[in-house]
């Protein structure tokens, strides 16, 4: 699988204005072994997104993780937008440690794109997890998140 990271970033930030509001940066979108997809998105350190203890607000952290998961979905399934619309079904986040400074979310597709596409081709509405790890720029883990996505076929 070939991925144009700049094209994915551009499409994602065009489709999701709130990601631009937070000044999120798509650092990387790349294929992984076994047909997987990985995306890394960065939230810069800004007083405008801080909470009462000086780190990124929980809502900004959630948006960072969800945006990283969306980058994975766009990279893996963007070529199917004429057949189906990707939708987040639910998300869960666990905050482990207060993040200080810029943070990076690394998202990974939980299933191979081929398996998901096979379900779509069979007339099903596939669901798949995207796992996200959020860390400070020095590598300290701060949060973990899972977003369950679906591809809803056009009628």
SVG drawing of the C-alpha trace seen along z (x, -y; Angstrom):
<svg xmlns="http://www.w3.org/2000/svg" viewBox="-30 -31 42 42">
<polyline fill="none" stroke="black" stroke-width="0.4" points="0.0,0.0 1.3,-3.4 0.2,-6.4 0.6,-10.0 0.9,-11.5 0.5,-15.1 -2.7,-14.2 -4.2,-12.5 -3.2,-15.4 -4.7,-18.0 -8.0,-16.0 -8.4,-15.4 -7.7,-19.1 -10.1,-20.2 -12.9,-17.9 -12.4,-18.6 -12.2,-22.4 -12.0,-21.8 -8.6,-20.1 -7.4,-23.3 -8.8,-25.3 -6.5,-23.4 -3.6,-23.8 -3.1,-20.0 -0.3,-18.8 -0.3,-15.5 3.3,-14.4 3.3,-11.1 0.9,-8.6 2.6,-5.4 1.9,-1.7 3.0,0.9 3.9,4.6 1.0,6.9 -1.1,4.3 -1.6,2.0 -1.6,-1.8 -0.1,-4.2 -0.6,-7.9 1.1,-10.4 -0.6,-13.8 0.9,-16.5 -0.9,-19.0 1.4,-22.0 1.7,-23.5 -0.6,-26.5 -2.1,-28.4 -5.3,-28.5 -5.7,-24.7 -4.5,-24.5 -6.6,-23.2 -6.5,-24.4 -3.2,-22.5 -1.3,-23.9 -1.4,-20.9 -3.6,-20.3 -7.3,-20.2 -9.0,-16.8 -11.1,-17.9 -8.0,-18.9 -6.4,-15.5 -9.5,-13.7 -9.6,-15.6 -5.9,-14.9 -6.5,-11.1 -9.7,-11.1 -8.0,-13.1 -5.1,-10.6 -7.6,-7.8 -9.3,-9.7 -6.0,-10.0 -5.6,-6.2 -9.1,-5.8 -8.5,-8.3 -5.3,-6.6 -6.8,-3.1 -10.2,-3.8 -10.2,-7.2 -10.4,-5.6 -13.8,-4.2 -15.5,-7.5 -17.6,-7.1 -19.0,-3.9 -19.1,-4.5 -18.8,-7.2 -16.5,-6.6 -18.1,-7.3 -16.8,-7.2 -19.2,-4.9 -17.8,-5.4 -14.6,-6.3 -13.0,-5.6 -10.0,-7.5 -8.0,-6.9 -6.0,-9.7 -2.9,-8.3 -0.7,-11.3 -0.9,-15.0 0.7,-16.0 2.9,-19.0 4.1,-20.6 3.4,-19.4 1.9,-15.9 1.9,-13.3 -0.9,-10.8 0.1,-7.6 -2.9,-5.7 -2.9,-2.2 -5.6,-0.3 -6.7,2.7 -7.6,4.8 -6.1,5.1 -7.8,2.9 -8.4,5.9 -10.5,7.6 -12.6,4.4 -13.0,4.0 -14.1,7.6 -16.9,7.0 -18.0,3.9 -17.8,5.8 -20.0,8.5 -22.8,5.9 -22.0,5.5 -21.3,2.4 -17.8,3.2 -16.6,2.0 -13.0,1.7 -11.0,0.3 -8.2,-2.2 -5.9,-2.2 -4.2,-5.5 -1.3,-6.1 -0.7,-9.7 2.7,-10.7 4.7,-13.8 7.4,-14.7 10.0,-13.2 8.0,-9.8 6.2,-9.8 2.8,-8.0 -0.1,-10.2 -3.3,-8.7 -4.6,-5.7 -7.7,-5.8 -9.7,-3.5 -12.1,-4.7 -14.5,-2.2 -15.2,-3.2 -17.6,-2.0 -17.9,-2.3 -21.6,-3.1 -22.4,-2.2 -24.1,-4.7 -27.7,-3.8"/>
</svg>
